Amino acid sequence: MKKLLSALLIGAAHFSASAANPAITDVFTADPAPIVHNDTVYVYVGRDEAKPDEHYKMHEWLVYSSKDMVNWTSHGSPLKPTDFDWCSGSAWASHVIEKDNKFYWYITCSHKTVKGKAIGVAVGDSPTGPFKDALGKAIITNDMTKATQISWDDIDPAVYIDDSGQAWLFWGNQKAYFAKLKSNMVELDGPINVIPDEQVKGFTEAPWIHKRGDLYYLSYAVGFPEKTAYSTAKSLAGPWTYRGLIAEGAANSNTIHQGIIDFKGKDYFFYHTGMMQHPNTGGSFRRSMAIDYLYYNEDGSIKKVIQTSEGVSKVEY
């Protein structure tokens, strides 16, 4: 009986550990932000540390990498809110982009002296760090944005560099903000703009920019519990046209928070769910990164993502 029970436990552990989604199972990982660099995918996540009866608790950002979209290597935590002197509180969603062989990591945290959430940036010479505060202060603070009176509208940064080399910063909660960045990537280059509500219907948070052909795609979370919608435009300055939903809500999670990349000829939809079953139970405050394929229709519209437990297949390299 003991041998049989042991075999069953080992089998169960193997099944849970080898399940393709969630894609990372060593710790809880939220708000995935993937990039492709030198034939490798790097994904930047926040670490959910909440106990089952706790609310959001995140004290560090983590980095993982993969060359085949299946096997992920942990690079630990090269950045924490405590690395920013002006920052306090939890590690909210972040985003990394490469420019001129430097890696800029845009983060969200609470500000010590300006009430509300704020956005800052760290810089490193490699995608895995080390990273340090690039500016010594926040780029965006809550007193700079007036489209809504909430104190948490300055969250979820996403940066994109267009074909002319101009960098753009998108962010927001309830309102979708955007601004140009100077070539140094750490200062605004012009005013903060607000995308009209009708162009990003139901916008909640989590903006993400990607491009296919001559069309820009702005995906974002809508409603609560969240689903993922998108709008398209010929220019990052807009106007944007609302196109509908990409994904339904994530299983066992009030949030979903997507990231979209092309890697070796296939398109991928990163998100998080509350479906971690090993080593312990997930949920809305104990989220885990998942990956599924993203497909387009002939007219450039995006087919709704099918969220699976199988995940994606191994990429040969």
N, C-alpha and C positions, 0 to 999 in steps of 0.2 A: 504493500500500500504506500509506504514511504517513497519507494522508487517511482511508482506511478504518479504520485503527487508532485515529486520533484520534476519529473519529465513534463507534466502539464504546466508547471510554473515556468520552466525554461522555455517551453514552446510559446506560452503566452507572452513572456518577455521578449522573445525573438520577434513575434508577430507585431507587437506594439512598436518596438524599436525600428523595425524595417518598413513600417507604413510610410508611403511616399508623402502624404500630407497629414499632418504638418511636415514640412521639409527639414526643420531643425527641431530636435527633441532634447537637447542637453539642458537647455533653460528655456524660459518663456521669452519670446521675441516679438515685439510689436512694431508697427509702422515701417514696414520694409521699404528701403530706398535703394534700388539696384543701379549700378553703373557697369559698363563694359570697358575694360582697359587691358590691352595686350593679350587678347584672346582669353581673358579671365573675367568672370562676373564677380563683382564685389557687392555685397549688400550690407547696408548700414541699418541697424535696428536699435530700438530702445529695449532695455531688459525689464520686463514686468517682474516685480519681486513681491507682489501682494500675497498675503495669506488668503485662504478661501473666504474669510469674513471681512477682508479689507477692501478699500477703494484703491484707485490708481496709486502705485508706489514704484517709482522708477528713479534710480540713482546713477545710472551709467548708460552710455551707448556702446554697442558692440559691433564688431566687423567679422563677417564671414566671407569666404571666397570659394569659387568652384570653377573648374574647367569643363565640367560635363553636366551641370544643372541638377545632379543627383547627389554627388558626394561633396559635402561642405566642410571646409576647414575653418576652425575658430581662430581668430587673431586677438581674442581677448577684448579688453576695453581700453582703447587708446584715448578716450575722451569722457570727461564727467562734467556735470554742472560746476563742480568746485574748481575746475580749471579756468573759470571765468570769474574774476574778482567781483564783478557787478551782478553776478547771477546768484539766485537762491532757489530752493525748492527742487522739484522733480525734473527729470530729463524727458521733455516732450519731444514730439516728432522732429526729425532732422532730414537733411539732404546733402549729398556730396556731389561736386562736379570738378572736373579736371580742366585746367587751363595753363598752357605754357609750362608743363611738367610740374605744376604744383596742384595740390588737391585742397579745395575749399569746402569746409564742412559747416553748413548753416544749421543752427540749432535754435531751439525754443526753450526758455525757462522763465521763471518769475524774476522780475527786476527788484533789486534790493531797495532802491530809492524812488523809483517811479512805479506807482501802483499798476499792477497788471502784468500780463505776459510780454516778453520782449524777444527779439530775434538778434542773434549774434553770429559770428563766424570765426572758425579756427582754420589754421592752414598747416599743411604738412608737405613733405617732399615725396611721399609715397602713399598709396591708397590705404595702407595700414598704419600710417603714422611713423614717428610720433607727431602729435598735433599740439598747437598752442594758439591762444587767443590772438587773432590777426590784427585786432583793432584796439583792444583795451577798453572798449565800451560797446554797447549795443548799436546795431544798425537801425533797428526799429524799436521804438517804445510806444506804450499805449497812448501817450499824450500827442503822438504824431498822427493818429488815425481817428477821424471823427464821424465816420459813416454810421457807426453804431455806438451806443453808450456802454456796452459790455466791456469788461476788463480782460477778456480772453480772445479778442478778435485778432491779435497779432501772434498767430501760431502757424505751424505747418508750412515752413518755407520750401519752395521749389524753384530751382534756378535752371535756366535754359540759355544757351548761347546760339544765336541765330546764324544764318549763313554769312552775314556781313561781319561777324565777330562781336556783335553787340550782345551783352549779357542782360538778362531780364530776371527779376525776382518776383515771384508770385507767392501769395500767402493769404490767410484769412480764416475767420469763423463768422458765419452769418453774412458777411460781406466778402467779396473776392477782390483783393487788392493786388496791384502790380506796379512796378517801377523799373526804370532802367538802372543798371549798375555801371559805375565807372570802370575803366579798364583794369584798375587795381583790384576789383572784385569785392571791395570791402566798404564802398561808399555809394550812396545813391547818386544818380546822375539825372536829376530832374524831379518833378513832382510825383507824389503818390497818387495813383489813379484807382478808381473803383469801376469794376465791370458792372454794367447795368443788370439788375436782377433778372430781367426778361431774357438776357443772353446766357445766363447760367441758372436756369430755373431750379429752385429748391436748394440752392447752394448752402451747404453746412460747413464743410472744411475740406482739408486734404487735397488741394490742387496739385496736379501733375501735368507737365507738358511733354509731349513727344511729337515727332513729325514723320509723315509718310508722304513721299512724293512732294507736291507743293502745298500740302495741307497741314496746318498745325491742329493738334488735338489737345484740348484742355479737359482732363477728366477730374472728377471731384466727388466727394461724398454728399449725398442728399438725404434729408429726413433724419429721423431717429426713432427706432434703430436705423442705421445707415444702409443705403444702397449706393451703387456707383453709377453716375451719369456722365455725359460728356457733351461738349460743344466743339465746333470746328471754326477755323478762320484762315484766311490767306495771309494774315499778318498777326504778330503777337500783340500788336496794339488794338486788334479787333477791327471791325465788329465781329462778335461771335454768334454762331447759329446753334441753338440747342438741338441736339440730335437724339436724345433719349437715354435709356439705361444701358449700361454695359454689364452690370452684375447685380443680382439680388443680394440681400443681406447675408453676411457671413454666419455660419453655424455657431450657435452658442456665444455670440458676441454682439454687443450693441454697435460696435464700430467695425470698419472693414479696411480702410486706408490702403489704397492701391499704389503700385509702381509698375510702369510698363517699359519694357526694353525689347529690342531685336538682338538676337544672339545667334550667329552662324546660320542665318536664313530663316529662323523661326521667331515668332513673336510670343512674349510671355507676359502673363498677368500675375504680379506678386500681390499678396494681400495677407491679412491675418484672420485667424478664426479662434474660437474658444474650445477647439476640439482636441487639445492635448490629453491623451489618456495614459501616457507613460512619460516621466516617472510619477506624475500625479495629475489631478483633474484640472482642466483649464476652465476658462470662463471669460466674462467681459473685462476683467482686470488681470487675467492670467492668459494672455493671448500668445499665439504661435504662428510663425510665418508659413504660408502655403504658396504654391505656384501651380498655375494651370495655363494652358495655351490660350492665346488670343487670336481670333480670325476676323478677316475683313470681307465684306461683300464687294461685288464688282464696282459699285458706285463709291467705294471708299468708306461707307458706313461700317461700324463695328458690330459684329455678331455678338449676341449676349454670351458672356463667359459661362461655361459649364464648370461648376465647382465640383471637384472630384476628390475621393480619398486616394486614388491611384497616382495623382500628380502627373508629372511629365516624364518622358523617356530620357535615358542617358544619351548625351551628345557625344559622338565619337570624335576624337581629335588625335 
